[in-house]
C-alpha cells in the first residue's frame, strides 16, 4: 500500500515537472526569431532578420491578452488603412539618433535622402532562455556598429515577459558598454525606447502633417480616415493628448480600442535611469517613445544640453516596463507600479 502511494506521488511529481510552463519562449533559428506565448497564445517575438531587412533587432508583433495587435504591421506585414511612413518604425525597439555622430534611429534600407552616417545594431547571440509559469526571461546580446562596421557599444538586454488574465507586460533592461573609445549621446529627439502603434491607437487627425527629422528631412503624412481611431495619451503629470510631446513624466498611458477590445498601454520610466523622469517623444500619428537624453531639444533650448557621455570601458543600464491591459487601469495603480 505504501509502495503504491509512493509510486503515485512520484508519478504525480514527474507529471508536474513535465507540464509545460504557461509562458513559453521558443527559439526559431531558421526564421531568426524567438517567439513568446502565454497559455499557448502568441504574445510577441524577438526578431533579428539582419541588416538586409532591419537595422536593429525588435519585438514584433506585440498582442494584447485578447489577441489584437498593438503594433503597426507596415512595412513587415502591411494592413489596410495604415500609414506608410517612417519605415524604420517597426514593433518595439531601442536605439538613438546621435551616437558618436551616428544615426541609429533613422537607419533603414527604405529611407532615402537622410544625411547619416548611420549606425546599425546587430544581434550577436542568446545568453539565456527561461520559460516559466509566472514569468519568462530572455537575455540577448548585440553590437552597435559604426558606418564602417566597427563596434562602438556592446549591448546586453534582458526581457521579462509576464501574462495573466487581462494583462501582458514586458520589462526591458538594456546595458550598454563603451569599448575602446568614449561614446557620446548628443542631445537628439530621436530616441530611445519606442513602439510604433497600430492605426486604431493613433490620435484622430483631420489634416495632412509634415514631420522633420534631426537632419531636416521632411516626411509628409496625409490626412486619413479616422473611423475607429480613438487613441489618447495621458501622462503621470496629468498632461493629455498630443500635448505630452516634449514633457517629462514618470509614465505614460495610451488608451484606445482594437476591434472592440478596450486597451491601455503604459510605458514606465525607472527611477534608476539617466535623466529620470524621461521626456516623451510621443506623437499622435502612432510613434510612442521615451527619450531621457535630450533636454535641450525638448525644451527648445530652455534646458542645457545633456550630451550624455559613456567613458571607454564603462557601462550604463536603461530599464523600462510596458504594461498592456485589456480594459481600463487607474492612475493610482500606475503610480504604484512605477515606484
C-alpha positions in Angstrom: 0.0 0.0 0.0 2.8 2.4 1.0 4.7 1.4 -2.1 1.7 2.2 -4.3 1.2 5.6 -2.7 4.8 6.4 -3.2 4.7 5.4 -6.8 1.6 7.6 -7.3 3.4 10.5 -5.7 6.5 10.0 -7.9 4.3 9.8 -11.0 2.4 13.0 -10.0 5.7 14.8 -9.3 7.1 13.8 -12.7 3.9 14.8 -14.5 4.0 18.3 -12.8 7.7 18.6 -13.8 6.9 17.7 -17.4 3.9 20.1 -17.6 4.6 22.9 -20.0 5.2 26.3 -18.4 2.4 28.9 -19.0 4.8 31.5 -20.5 7.0 29.9 -23.2 10.0 31.2 -25.0 10.7 29.2 -28.2 13.7 29.9 -30.5 13.2 29.6 -34.2 16.8 29.8 -35.6 15.7 29.2 -39.2 13.4 32.3 -39.2 15.8 34.3 -36.9 13.2 34.9 -34.2 12.3 33.9 -30.7 8.6 33.5 -30.0 6.8 34.2 -26.8 3.5 32.7 -25.9 1.1 32.9 -22.9 -1.1 29.9 -22.3 -0.2 28.8 -25.9 -1.4 32.1 -27.3 1.0 34.3 -29.3 2.3 37.3 -27.3 5.3 38.7 -29.2 8.6 37.7 -30.8 12.1 38.9 -30.7 13.2 39.1 -34.3 16.6 39.7 -35.7 16.4 39.2 -39.5 19.7 41.0 -40.1 20.7 44.4 -41.6 19.4 43.4 -45.1 15.9 43.6 -43.6 16.1 45.5 -40.3 18.9 47.7 -39.0 18.2 46.5 -35.4 16.5 43.7 -33.6 13.0 44.4 -32.4 10.0 42.9 -30.6 7.4 42.3 -33.3 4.4 42.0 -33.4 3.0 42.6 -29.9 -0.5 41.4 -28.9 -3.0 42.2 -26.2 -4.5 39.4 -24.0 -7.4 39.4 -26.4 -5.1 38.7 -29.3 -5.2 42.1 -31.0 -2.0 43.7 -32.4 -0.9 46.9 -30.7 1.9 47.3 -33.2 1.6 48.6 -36.8 2.0 45.9 -39.5 3.7 48.0 -42.2 6.4 47.6 -43.5 6.7 43.9 -42.3 3.1 42.8 -42.7 1.0 45.7 -44.2 -2.6 46.0 -43.2 -5.4 48.0 -44.9 -5.7 51.7 -43.8 -2.2 52.0 -42.2 0.1 54.9 -42.7 3.2 54.0 -44.8 5.7 56.5 -43.3 8.9 56.1 -41.3 9.8 52.5 -42.4 12.3 52.4 -39.6 9.4 52.3 -37.1 8.9 48.6 -36.6 7.4 46.9 -33.5 9.1 47.9 -30.2 12.8 48.9 -30.4 15.6 50.7 -28.5 18.2 53.0 -30.2 19.2 56.6 -30.5 19.6 59.3 -33.2 23.2 60.6 -32.4 25.8 58.2 -31.0 29.3 59.5 -31.7 27.7 61.3 -34.7 26.0 58.1 -36.0 22.2 57.9 -36.5 20.9 54.6 -35.3 17.3 55.7 -35.3 16.6 56.6 -38.9 18.7 53.8 -40.4 16.6 51.7 -42.9 17.1 50.2 -46.3 14.0 52.2 -47.4 14.9 55.6 -46.0 16.2 57.9 -48.8 17.8 61.3 -48.6 19.0 61.3 -44.9 22.4 62.6 -44.1 23.8 59.9 -41.9 26.3 58.5 -41.2 24.2 55.6 -40.0 24.8 53.1 -37.3 23.5 49.5 -37.2 22.6 47.3 -34.3 23.4 43.6 -35.0 22.1 40.7 -32.9 25.1 38.6 -31.7 23.7 35.9 -29.5 21.3 34.4 -27.0 22.7 34.2 -23.4 19.8 32.5 -21.7 16.1 31.5 -22.1 13.9 30.7 -19.1 10.2 29.8 -19.6 8.0 29.9 -16.5 4.5 30.0 -15.1 4.7 33.5 -13.6 7.3 35.0 -16.0 9.7 34.1 -18.7 13.2 35.7 -19.3 15.2 36.1 -22.5 18.7 37.6 -22.5 20.3 38.6 -25.8 23.4 40.4 -26.9 24.1 42.8 -29.8 26.8 45.1 -31.2 26.2 48.8 -32.1 28.3 49.2 -35.2 29.6 52.5 -36.8 29.4 53.2 -40.5 32.5 51.1 -41.1 31.1 48.1 -39.3 33.3 48.6 -36.2 31.6 48.0 -32.8 31.4 51.1 -30.5 29.0 49.6 -27.9 28.3 46.1 -26.6 24.6 45.6 -25.6 23.1 43.0 -23.3 19.4 43.1 -22.9 17.1 41.0 -20.6 13.4 40.9 -21.4 11.0 39.7 -18.7 7.6 38.6 -20.1 4.5 38.2 -17.9 0.9 37.4 -18.7 -2.1 36.8 -16.6 -5.8 37.4 -17.1 -6.3 40.7 -19.0 -2.7 41.8 -18.6 0.5 41.4 -20.6 3.8 43.1 -19.7 7.4 43.4 -20.9 10.3 44.6 -18.8 13.4 45.6 -20.8 16.7 46.1 -19.1 19.5 47.1 -21.6 23.1 47.5 -20.6 25.4 49.4 -23.0 29.2 49.1 -22.6 31.5 51.5 -24.4 34.5 49.8 -26.0 37.8 51.4 -26.7 36.5 55.0 -27.1 34.2 57.3 -25.2 30.7 57.2 -26.6 28.7 60.5 -26.7 24.9 60.5 -27.0 24.4 64.1 -28.2 21.0 65.7 -27.4 18.7 64.4 -30.2 14.9 63.9 -30.1 15.1 60.5 -31.9 15.2 58.0 -29.1 15.1 55.8 -27.1 12.7 53.0 -26.3 9.8 53.2 -28.8 6.7 51.4 -30.1 5.0 52.1 -33.5 1.3 51.7 -32.8 -1.5 50.1 -34.8 -3.6 52.6 -36.7 -6.6 52.4 -34.3 -4.4 53.6 -31.4 -3.3 56.8 -33.1 -4.9 60.1 -32.2 -7.5 61.1 -34.8 -6.0 63.5 -37.4 -8.1 65.8 -39.5 -5.2 67.4 -41.5 -2.1 66.4 -43.5 1.0 66.6 -41.4 4.7 67.0 -42.1 7.4 65.7 -39.7 11.0 66.7 -39.8 13.8 64.6 -38.5 17.1 65.7 -37.0 18.7 66.1 -40.4 16.0 68.4 -41.7 14.4 65.8 -43.9 10.6 66.1 -44.1 8.1 63.3 -44.2 4.6 64.1 -45.4 1.8 62.3 -43.6 -1.5 62.6 -45.4 -4.9 63.0 -43.8 -6.5 59.6 -43.3 -9.9 58.0 -42.5 -10.4 58.3 -38.7 -13.0 55.6 -38.4 -12.2 53.6 -35.3 -9.2 55.7 -34.4 -9.5 56.7 -30.8 -6.0 56.7 -29.2 -5.3 59.1 -26.4 -2.2 59.8 -24.3 -2.4 60.6 -20.6 0.8 61.2 -18.5 1.6 60.8 -14.8 1.7 64.6 -14.6 -1.9 65.0 -15.9 -0.9 66.1 -19.4 -3.3 64.9 -22.1 -3.3 64.1 -25.8 -0.6 65.3 -28.2 0.5 67.9 -25.6 2.5 65.2 -23.9 5.3 65.6 -26.6 8.4 67.0 -25.1 7.1 66.9 -21.5 8.6 65.0 -18.6 6.6 62.2 -16.9 7.2 59.1 -14.8 4.9 57.1 -17.0 2.6 57.5 -20.0 -0.6 55.7 -20.6 -2.2 55.3 -24.1 -5.8 54.3 -24.2 -7.8 53.1 -27.2 -9.8 50.3 -28.8 -8.8 47.4 -31.0 -11.6 45.5 -32.7 -14.0 46.1 -29.8 -11.3 45.4 -27.2 -10.6 48.5 -25.0 -6.9 48.7 -24.2 -4.4 50.6 -22.1 -0.7 50.6 -23.0 1.5 52.2 -20.3 5.3 52.7 -20.5 7.1 53.3 -17.3 10.4 55.1 -16.8 12.6 53.8 -14.0 14.0 56.0 -11.2 17.4 54.5 -11.7 17.6 55.6 -15.3 19.7 58.6 -16.5 17.5 61.7 -17.0 14.6 60.4 -14.9 11.8 61.3 -15.3 12.1 61.0 -19.0 10.9 63.3 -21.8 8.3 61.8 -24.1 8.8 61.7 -27.9 5.1 60.6 -28.3 3.3 61.6 -31.5 -0.3 61.4 -32.4 0.4 59.5 -35.6 1.5 56.4 -33.7 5.1 56.9 -32.5 5.2 56.2 -28.8 8.7 56.8 -27.4 10.5 57.8 -24.2 13.8 59.7 -24.5 15.7 60.9 -21.4 18.8 62.2 -23.2 17.6 65.4 -25.0 16.5 68.1 -22.6 17.7 71.0 -24.8 15.8 69.7 -27.8 12.5 69.0 -25.9 12.5 72.4 -24.2 13.6 74.4 -27.3 16.9 75.3 -25.6 15.5 76.3 -22.2 17.3 73.5 -20.6 21.1 72.9 -21.1 22.2 70.1 -23.3 22.9 66.8 -21.6 25.2 65.3 -24.2 25.5 62.2 -22.1 28.9 60.6 -22.5 29.8 57.0 -21.6 33.5 56.7 -20.9 35.5 53.9 -22.6 35.1 50.6 -20.8 32.2 51.8 -18.7 28.5 50.7 -18.8 25.1 52.2 -18.4 21.8 50.5 -17.9 18.3 51.6 -19.1 15.2 50.0 -17.6 11.6 50.2 -18.8 8.3 48.5 -18.3 5.5 48.2 -20.8 2.1 47.2 -19.4 -0.7 46.2 -21.8 -4.1 45.9 -20.2 -7.4 44.8 -21.8 -9.6 47.4 -20.2 -9.0 50.4 -18.0 -6.2 50.9 -15.5 -6.3 53.7 -12.9 -3.7 56.3 -12.3 -3.3 55.0 -8.7 -2.5 51.6 -10.0 0.1 53.0 -12.5 1.6 55.2 -9.8 2.0 52.1 -7.6 3.7 50.1 -10.4 6.1 53.0 -11.2 7.6 53.2 -7.7 
